[in-house]
Amino acid sequence: MDASSLEFVCNAPDPAAGLAIARAETWVRRNIDRHFSMEDVAAAVALGPRTFARRLQAACGLSPIQFVRRIRLETAQLLLASTRLPLDRIAQSVGYAEPSTLRRLIRRDTRHPPGYFRAAR
């Protein structure tokens, strides 16, 4: 399994919202290694930032920042489990300049250190 095969699960009752969210996820995964704004994500799916944020919140219960962070962390966990890349390279490959930021977010969101995902191999 690679990062492009991961699917972000989100129950979108409105098909238009579901399509926009799926397109946003694809765009984020393709651009995961670079810094971008939430306006960039919204523009990629041809929505205004507020409309995108409202649709995402209604469908997934997440803000755009939480949505992007979840995709970045999910991809980082996959890389930790499936490669021997050092944490600083993984952090850069998912858009974080500092490995300490990735380490802190993984601990906060999963209650496990990054090494836990390596040991899970």
KEKE-3310 file (N, C-alpha, C; in steps of 0.2 Angstrom, whole numbers, plus 5000, padded with zeros to 4 digits):
npx = (5004:5003:5005:4996:4986:4978:4963:4953:4942:4926:4910:4900:4885:4880:4882:4889:4897:4904:4912:4920:4927:4934:4941:4949:4957:4964:4972:4979:4986:4994:5002:5008:5021:5025:5023:5007:4993:4976:4968:4974:4970:4956:4954:4959:4949:4939:4932:4927:4936:4929:4917:4922:4927:4915:4908:4917:4917:4904:4903:4913:4917:4928:4940:4948:4962:4963:4960:4970:4981:4978:4979:4992:4998:4994:5000:5013:5014:5012:5024:5033:5031:5033:5045:5063:5067:5074:5067:5068:5068:5056:5047:5050:5045:5031:5028:5032:5044:5052:5057:5054:5041:5033:5035:5029:5016:5012:5013:5003:4991:4990:4995:5006:5024:5034:5042:5035:5027:5036:5040:5029:5030)
npy = (4994:5011:5029:5035:5026:5027:5031:5044:5044:5050:5054:5061:5068:5076:5074:5083:5090:5079:5075:5087:5086:5074:5077:5088:5080:5072:5082:5088:5076:5075:5086:5086:5087:5100:5118:5125:5135:5136:5142:5139:5125:5126:5133:5124:5115:5123:5131:5144:5149:5149:5143:5130:5127:5126:5116:5105:5104:5101:5089:5081:5085:5092:5105:5114:5114:5104:5093:5093:5091:5078:5070:5072:5067:5053:5049:5050:5041:5029:5029:5028:5015:5008:5011:5014:5027:5041:5051:5065:5066:5060:5069:5081:5076:5075:5088:5095:5106:5104:5090:5089:5095:5086:5075:5079:5081:5068:5061:5069:5066:5052:5047:5040:5038:5042:5031:5020:5016:5012:5000:4993:4987)
npz = (5000:4996:4999:4990:4989:5000:5007:5012:5024:5024:5027:5016:5014:5004:4987:4979:4989:4993:4981:4980:4991:4990:4978:4984:4993:4985:4978:4989:4993:4982:4982:4994:5000:4999:5005:5007:5006:5014:5006:4994:4993:4993:4981:4972:4970:4965:4974:4985:5000:5012:5008:5005:5018:5025:5019:5021:5035:5038:5031:5036:5049:5051:5051:5038:5040:5050:5042:5032:5040:5045:5034:5031:5042:5042:5030:5034:5045:5037:5030:5040:5044:5033:5027:5029:5030:5038:5051:5049:5035:5032:5038:5030:5018:5019:5021:5033:5040:5051:5060:5073:5074:5067:5075:5087:5083:5079:5092:5099:5092:5091:5103:5103:5101:5086:5084:5087:5076:5067:5074:5072:5060)
capx = (5000:5007:5001:4991:4980:4975:4957:4951:4935:4922:4903:4897:4878:4879:4887:4894:4902:4909:4916:4924:4932:4938:4946:4954:4961:4969:4976:4983:4991:4999:5006:5009:5028:5026:5019:5002:4988:4970:4965:4976:4966:4950:4955:4961:4943:4935:4927:4930:4939:4923:4912:4926:4928:4909:4907:4921:4915:4897:4903:4919:4918:4935:4942:4953:4968:4963:4959:4977:4985:4976:4982:5000:5000:4992:5005:5019:5013:5013:5031:5037:5029:5035:5052:5068:5068:5074:5061:5068:5066:5048:5044:5050:5041:5024:5027:5034:5051:5055:5055:5051:5034:5030:5035:5024:5009:5010:5012:4997:4986:4990:4997:5012:5030:5035:5045:5029:5024:5042:5040:5023:5031)
capy = (5000:5017:5035:5037:5022:5028:5035:5048:5042:5055:5053:5067:5066:5079:5072:5089:5091:5073:5076:5092:5084:5069:5081:5091:5075:5071:5088:5088:5071:5076:5092:5085:5089:5108:5122:5128:5138:5133:5145:5135:5119:5128:5135:5118:5112:5128:5134:5149:5146:5149:5137:5124:5125:5124:5109:5100:5104:5098:5082:5077:5087:5094:5111:5113:5113:5097:5089:5093:5088:5071:5067:5072:5062:5047:5047:5050:5034:5024:5030:5026:5008:5004:5013:5015:5034:5045:5055:5072:5065:5059:5076:5085:5073:5077:5095:5099:5108:5102:5084:5090:5096:5079:5070:5082:5080:5061:5060:5072:5063:5045:5045:5035:5041:5039:5024:5015:5014:5008:4994:4989:4983)
capz = (5000:4996:5001:4985:4989:5006:5006:5018:5025:5026:5025:5014:5012:4998:4982:4977:4994:4993:4976:4981:4997:4987:4974:4988:4996:4979:4977:4995:4992:4976:4984:5002:5002:4999:5009:5004:5011:5013:5000:4988:4993:4990:4974:4968:4969:4962:4979:4989:5006:5017:5006:5006:5025:5028:5016:5024:5042:5038:5029:5040:5055:5052:5048:5032:5043:5052:5036:5029:5045:5045:5028:5032:5048:5040:5026:5038:5048:5032:5028:5046:5045:5027:5024:5034:5030:5044:5053:5046:5028:5032:5039:5024:5012:5021:5022:5039:5039:5056:5062:5080:5073:5065:5081:5092:5081:5080:5099:5101:5089:5092:5109:5102:5098:5079:5083:5088:5069:5064:5077:5070:5054)
cpx = (5004:5002:4995:4985:4976:4969:4955:4944:4931:4915:4900:4890:4876:4884:4891:4899:4907:4914:4921:4929:4936:4944:4951:4959:4966:4974:4981:4988:4996:5004:5008:5016:5029:5021:5014:4997:4981:4966:4967:4972:4959:4950:4956:4954:4937:4930:4931:4932:4933:4919:4916:4926:4921:4907:4911:4919:4909:4898:4908:4919:4925:4936:4947:4960:4969:4963:4966:4981:4984:4979:4989:5002:4999:4998:5012:5019:5015:5021:5035:5036:5032:5042:5057:5071:5069:5069:5062:5066:5059:5045:5044:5045:5034:5023:5028:5042:5055:5053:5052:5043:5030:5029:5030:5017:5007:5009:5005:4991:4985:4992:5003:5018:5030:5038:5040:5027:5030:5041:5034:5024:5031)
cpy = (5006:5023:5036:5032:5023:5033:5038:5047:5048:5054:5060:5065:5070:5077:5077:5090:5085:5073:5081:5090:5079:5072:5085:5086:5073:5076:5088:5082:5072:5082:5092:5087:5097:5111:5125:5131:5135:5136:5142:5129:5121:5129:5129:5114:5117:5130:5140:5146:5145:5143:5131:5122:5123:5117:5104:5099:5100:5090:5078:5079:5090:5101:5109:5111:5106:5092:5088:5089:5080:5067:5067:5067:5055:5044:5046:5043:5029:5024:5027:5018:5004:5006:5013:5023:5037:5050:5062:5071:5064:5066:5080:5082:5074:5084:5099:5100:5105:5095:5084:5091:5090:5075:5073:5080:5073:5059:5063:5068:5056:5043:5040:5040:5038:5032:5018:5012:5011:5001:4990:4986:4976)
cpz = (5000:4998:4996:4985:4995:5004:5013:5019:5028:5023:5023:5011:5005:4993:4980:4982:4994:4987:4977:4986:4994:4982:4978:4991:4991:4978:4983:4995:4987:4978:4992:5004:5002:5004:5005:5009:5010:5008:4994:4987:4990:4983:4969:4966:4967:4967:4982:4996:5011:5015:5007:5013:5027:5025:5020:5031:5042:5036:5034:5047:5057:5048:5042:5035:5046:5047:5033:5034:5045:5040:5029:5037:5046:5035:5029:5042:5043:5031:5034:5046:5039:5024:5030:5033:5037:5045:5049:5038:5027:5033:5033:5018:5013:5022:5028:5038:5045:5059:5069:5079:5071:5071:5086:5090:5081:5087:5101:5098:5090:5099:5109:5099:5090:5079:5084:5081:5066:5067:5075:5064:5055)
residu = (MET:ASP:ALA:SER:SER:LEU:GLU:PHE:VAL:CYS:ASN:ALA:PRO:ASP:PRO:ALA:ALA:GLY:LEU:ALA:ILE:ALA:ARG:ALA:GLU:THR:TRP:VAL:ARG:ARG:ASN:ILE:ASP:ARG:HIS:PHE:SER:MET:GLU:ASP:VAL:ALA:ALA:ALA:VAL:ALA:LEU:GLY:PRO:ARG:THR:PHE:ALA:ARG:ARG:LEU:GLN:ALA:ALA:CYS:GLY:LEU:SER:PRO:ILE:GLN:PHE:VAL:ARG:ARG:ILE:ARG:LEU:GLU:THR:ALA:GLN:LEU:LEU:LEU:ALA:SER:THR:ARG:LEU:PRO:LEU:ASP:ARG:ILE:ALA:GLN:SER:VAL:GLY:TYR:ALA:GLU:PRO:SER:THR:LEU:ARG:ARG:LEU:ILE:ARG:ARG:ASP:THR:ARG:HIS:PRO:PRO:GLY:TYR:PHE:ARG:ALA:ALA:ARG)
# end
